[in-house]
């Protein structure tokens, strides 16, 4: 299973409408490193996870796994072509923009 903690940090940051620079400051990492973590290219250390737990007031177990619906979608997406993934990403991106 993919390390989901970085993706969850991003989700929480966006939920709280927090700029990446501010989040990085609180997590005591650089904005560049935060970007790598949020995009799954680097795994956050336990120290960063502990700071994220306090920053976002979530249980430490929050960072261990995906919710069941999201896990199902991730599993199903393994069989999708890159084109299909791009289509879904575009659809979801448009839905987000329409809500704002």
One Martini backbone bead per residue (centre of mass of N, CA, C, O) as a GRO file, in nm:
protein
  100
    1UNK     BB    1   0.098   0.035   0.020
    2UNK     BB    2   0.071   0.348   0.017
    3UNK     BB    3   0.188   0.630   0.141
    4UNK     BB    4  -0.060   0.854   0.293
    5UNK     BB    5   0.036   1.093   0.476
    6UNK     BB    6   0.089   1.322   0.268
    7UNK     BB    7  -0.198   1.335   0.152
    8UNK     BB    8  -0.328   1.405   0.427
    9UNK     BB    9  -0.189   1.666   0.476
   10UNK     BB   10  -0.306   1.808   0.231
   11UNK     BB   11  -0.603   1.775   0.302
   12UNK     BB   12  -0.587   1.934   0.567
   13UNK     BB   13  -0.474   2.196   0.458
   14UNK     BB   14  -0.714   2.253   0.267
   15UNK     BB   15  -0.941   2.240   0.475
   16UNK     BB   16  -0.784   2.488   0.640
   17UNK     BB   17  -0.673   2.700   0.440
   18UNK     BB   18  -0.356   2.641   0.408
   19UNK     BB   19  -0.062   2.738   0.345
   20UNK     BB   20   0.230   2.586   0.274
   21UNK     BB   21   0.419   2.778   0.430
   22UNK     BB   22   0.274   2.755   0.702
   23UNK     BB   23   0.283   2.453   0.737
   24UNK     BB   24   0.590   2.421   0.720
   25UNK     BB   25   0.651   2.590   0.965
   26UNK     BB   26   0.500   2.407   1.174
   27UNK     BB   27   0.670   2.142   1.070
   28UNK     BB   28   0.972   2.220   1.018
   29UNK     BB   29   0.978   2.273   0.699
   30UNK     BB   30   0.997   2.299   0.377
   31UNK     BB   31   0.805   2.368   0.110
   32UNK     BB   32   0.944   2.164  -0.076
   33UNK     BB   33   0.915   1.920   0.108
   34UNK     BB   34   0.611   1.930   0.134
   35UNK     BB   35   0.554   1.878  -0.163
   36UNK     BB   36   0.684   1.598  -0.172
   37UNK     BB   37   0.498   1.474   0.040
   38UNK     BB   38   0.214   1.548  -0.090
   39UNK     BB   39   0.319   1.381  -0.370
   40UNK     BB   40   0.477   1.104  -0.275
   41UNK     BB   41   0.812   1.144  -0.286
   42UNK     BB   42   0.798   1.163   0.029
   43UNK     BB   43   0.848   1.068   0.362
   44UNK     BB   44   0.742   1.135   0.655
   45UNK     BB   45   0.831   1.177   0.952
   46UNK     BB   46   0.749   1.126   1.272
   47UNK     BB   47   0.785   1.423   1.349
   48UNK     BB   48   0.590   1.538   1.137
   49UNK     BB   49   0.343   1.378   1.222
   50UNK     BB   50   0.328   1.485   1.510
   51UNK     BB   51   0.284   1.781   1.421
   52UNK     BB   52   0.025   1.728   1.255
   53UNK     BB   53  -0.148   1.626   1.484
   54UNK     BB   54  -0.141   1.898   1.637
   55UNK     BB   55  -0.222   2.099   1.417
   56UNK     BB   56  -0.503   1.920   1.331
   57UNK     BB   57  -0.633   1.749   1.553
   58UNK     BB   58  -0.543   1.436   1.525
   59UNK     BB   59  -0.505   1.122   1.515
   60UNK     BB   60  -0.239   0.920   1.449
   61UNK     BB   61  -0.416   0.708   1.283
   62UNK     BB   62  -0.494   0.886   1.037
   63UNK     BB   63  -0.202   0.819   0.879
   64UNK     BB   64  -0.229   0.493   0.812
   65UNK     BB   65  -0.505   0.523   0.637
   66UNK     BB   66  -0.769   0.469   0.440
   67UNK     BB   67  -1.060   0.493   0.353
   68UNK     BB   68  -1.269   0.275   0.215
   69UNK     BB   69  -1.355   0.435  -0.040
   70UNK     BB   70  -1.067   0.518  -0.124
   71UNK     BB   71  -0.940   0.235  -0.140
   72UNK     BB   72  -1.126   0.137  -0.367
   73UNK     BB   73  -1.042   0.345  -0.578
   74UNK     BB   74  -0.744   0.276  -0.584
   75UNK     BB   75  -0.779  -0.018  -0.671
   76UNK     BB   76  -0.935   0.044  -0.937
   77UNK     BB   77  -0.710   0.239  -1.065
   78UNK     BB   78  -0.495   0.020  -1.147
   79UNK     BB   79  -0.663  -0.041  -1.434
   80UNK     BB   80  -0.600   0.230  -1.545
   81UNK     BB   81  -0.532   0.449  -1.760
   82UNK     BB   82  -0.385   0.746  -1.806
   83UNK     BB   83  -0.623   0.871  -1.950
   84UNK     BB   84  -0.837   0.802  -1.737
   85UNK     BB   85  -0.698   0.952  -1.503
   86UNK     BB   86  -0.712   1.232  -1.641
   87UNK     BB   87  -1.015   1.247  -1.662
   88UNK     BB   88  -1.080   1.224  -1.361
   89UNK     BB   89  -0.911   1.463  -1.270
   90UNK     BB   90  -1.069   1.672  -1.435
   91UNK     BB   91  -1.344   1.626  -1.312
   92UNK     BB   92  -1.264   1.683  -1.017
   93UNK     BB   93  -1.151   1.967  -1.071
   94UNK     BB   94  -1.418   2.089  -1.174
   95UNK     BB   95  -1.583   2.044  -0.919
   96UNK     BB   96  -1.414   2.220  -0.736
   97UNK     BB   97  -1.446   2.488  -0.898
   98UNK     BB   98  -1.766   2.497  -0.884
   99UNK     BB   99  -1.780   2.534  -0.561
  100UNK     BB  100  -1.614   2.828  -0.561
   0.00000   0.00000   0.00000
